[in-house]
């Protein structure tokens, strides 16, 4: 979610989402086309990946984070360029990566997934400094991704505090 002046509302769904595999990925396997709060839908779509990634060693999960983040810089930039917009609200790959960051090193269990989802959405929507500044001033694929990566880092820190308190 952003209040960037050049953002295209999620209500406009480019037909390319269903024809172009890069657009389909950037739109969170189509979840970014859902009405109302596409970032929330994209965050939910990220959740089924977590139990799979938690089977990896910690360094393997970390490696997946790096790969999906670097890929996201390219992917989000490419799709935004293809659509000729700065940041279409339906591009939710960035929210997915933010969720995956949030839940790194978090214990298994549905309640941890729920807590991570809520904490990430809190930081992604509130956008405390410097997240809001990045959202408004950094452009291209890096700008689309970086605010959600940073929201994921903030949420990860909060989740590590919760893990420390409750385990």
Buried (B, 14 or more C-beta within 10 A) or exposed (E): BBEBEEBBEBEEBBEBBEEBEBBBBBBBBBBBBBEEBBBBBBBBBBBEBBEEBBEEEEEEBBEBBEEBBEBBBEBBBBBBEBBEBBBBBBBBBBBBBBBBBBBBEBEEEEEBBEBBBEBBBBBBEEBEEEBBEBBBEEBBBBBBBBBBBBBBBBBBEBBBEBBEEEE
